[in-house]
Amino acid sequence: MRLARRIERLGTETAFSVLAKAKALEAEGREIIHLEIGEPDFDTPGHIVEAGCKALRDGHTHYTPTAGIPELREAIADDVARSRGIDVVPEQVVITPGGKPIMFFTILALVDEGDEVLLPNPAFPIYESMVNFVGAKPVFVPLRQEHGFRFDLEEFRAGLSERTRLVILNSPANPTGGVLTADDIAGLAAILHEYPNVYVLSDEIYSRLLFTGDFASIASEPGLGPDGRTIILDGFSKTYAMTGWRLGYGVMSVPLAEEVAKLQVNSNSCTSAATQHAGLAALEGPQDAVEGMLAEFTARRDLIVAGLNELPGIECITPQGAFYAFPRITETGHTADDLADLLLDEAGVACLSGTAFGRYGEGHLRLSYANSRENIGLALGRMGEVLLHVVG
Ligand code: PLP
């Protein structure tokens, strides 16, 4: 088969291939604990499910306007305006099937071949995949454990050049659980003001999964709002445990929103009508389920971090957001890929090598704690047995 050359540049998300390998082991009768996939294990809150079902029964079974139904665009505009302390109009909102298409569409819309894109490393692998896909050059800013997996602002500045077209931020972060502080955001804004032609894609999909303090968004900085050069990516998958519904959005300048909507009309036409009605219920309904999930994630985080630090050769700092632990494993004497394989094969614990998120992820594993406390406890016990043998 002869494929277009650009397809060779497209990457993937290892979480899905590790999940497939773990499922194959389960089919052989092995019992696997899943700490690899990044989705809440909770079911979608009942009132949201009800709203989706009611929408179908009420006949919302047709195409919707490309950028989304007006009432959800308005609710999202209000929510983003309130949470980020900025002005947002519904015309700036494009609703998509999950937040992921916003990466795809904005990179396609803004980045030309030969442009540079500054992005964190380790990071969500689709950023790098898409930058390569469009023929641009990814420039990586390392995130290190010593610095709480936050940017070193001098390294960030050094990565920018007159060729930089786009900067990608992600806080709270996958895979590290790191969070940019208000000071970090102010520092980044000061640097970005020196580069007025650079766009910012701020992936804020974990903004409600923050364990302490207030969420700080680059979009709240004067001159960097989504009416100008920042694109906010957010969605419902993580906050409302709605991964399978596929519902996310971007907030950006009106002219860019029109181009992004054009990309959507060329690909998937619109987001499912019933899903959008469910999203409206999520935003307008009670938020206690979100708070309940956050409290449970906090307890699991404390459990997994304490347990990991007891294991030989493992050192884990406390994640400040999202639902991932990113322990350093160099003292085990294994590479991250080898250790992830070993833990799956010998301990029946599925997790991801840090290298699935880029080269600066070497020496780390990513464990998703979107699993029950009981399973996390079991996984830690089994990992301990295997590590005792290999580390001594
Ligand atoms: N951004 C980050 C950092 C993620 O980890 C994910 C999902 O894992 C997404 C965006 C996309 O989520 P969705 O397309 O389900 O909204």
Boltz pocket constraint, residues with backbone or C-beta under 6 A from the ligand:
constraints:
  - pocket:
      binder: B
      contacts: [[A, 38], [A, 97], [A, 98], [A, 99], [A, 100], [A, 101], [A, 124], [A, 170], [A, 172], [A, 173], [A, 174], [A, 203], [A, 205], [A, 234], [A, 235], [A, 236], [A, 237], [A, 243], [A, 247], [A, 248]]
      max_distance: 6.0
